[in-house]
Each structure stands twice: as C-alpha cells, then as structure tokens.
C-alpha cells in the first residue's frame, strides 16, 4: 500500500514538457525563497522578512518567514530537479495563494501596481506541475521505476 501511494506521487506521463515548466518556475521560486531566507539577490533575509510579515499581522513572523521562504527555496529546488515534484508544487502553490490574498489582492491584477498577476502565474504553473508530475526527465521518474520493483 505504501509503495502504491509513493508510486502515485512519483509517476508521471507528462513527458518532456514538464521539464520546460519545472526548471524556470523552480528557479524563480528558489530565488524568491533565497531572498526571504538568506537575503540573497537583494532580499531582506529571514529577520527582515519576519518583521515584514509581522507588520501585516502574519504571526509569528519568524515562523511564517521560514515557512514561506522554505516552501519557495526548497520547493523550487525540488521542482528544478524533479524530486517529489507534486508535493513541492503543492507547497509552492499554497504559498502563492497566501501571498495573493495577504499581500497582493488589494492592489488589483497588474504586477506594476503590486498586484497579484505574478503570484497567480506561479501558483497556476505550480498547480499544473502538481497535476502532471515531474515528467520523463525527472528524478521522480527514475525513482518510480524503483518503487515498482519493491
């Protein structure tokens, strides 16, 4: 039973198209997570992100910063590799949903006004990866063959 569930998570018939979606979406998410966690790429780092989240009422800010940054950074890296693509994509999609409703929704659609279009795009791309899986060029695909042998 356990191997059946794991195989469902790992298997994918998406082909190469998943790679085309996985890599740029994963890199973008990982970069945003690195801004939040480590202050890379001009980000505020963990302390700054925690303070910003607390100022919006998302408490405890430090924990929320770790969760958001971790979902983006580690989930993005997992997507790039195609490793546990479905769970990583689900975590990323949920994080983007929270970002849409806690930060961007009041600014309208367009990103140039601080709107939600970019977070929505990342959320939808992540949902597509969650549905289709990592594809034929992924660690998931390699592992799914091993799980079937168990």
TAPEUR-V253724 format. One record per run of one state. SS is the DSSP state (@ for helix, = for strand, . for the rest). FROM is the first residue (numbers start at 1). TO is the last residue. Records with the same first field share a line. If there is no record, write none. Layout:
BEGIN
SS->FROM-TO ; FROM-TO
END
This chain:
BEGIN
.->1-1 ; 11-16 ; 39-39 ; 43-44 ; 56-60 ; 82-84 ; 108-110 ; 114-116 ; 133-138 ; 150-150
@->2-10 ; 17-38 ; 40-42 ; 45-55 ; 61-81 ; 85-107 ; 111-113 ; 117-132 ; 139-149
END
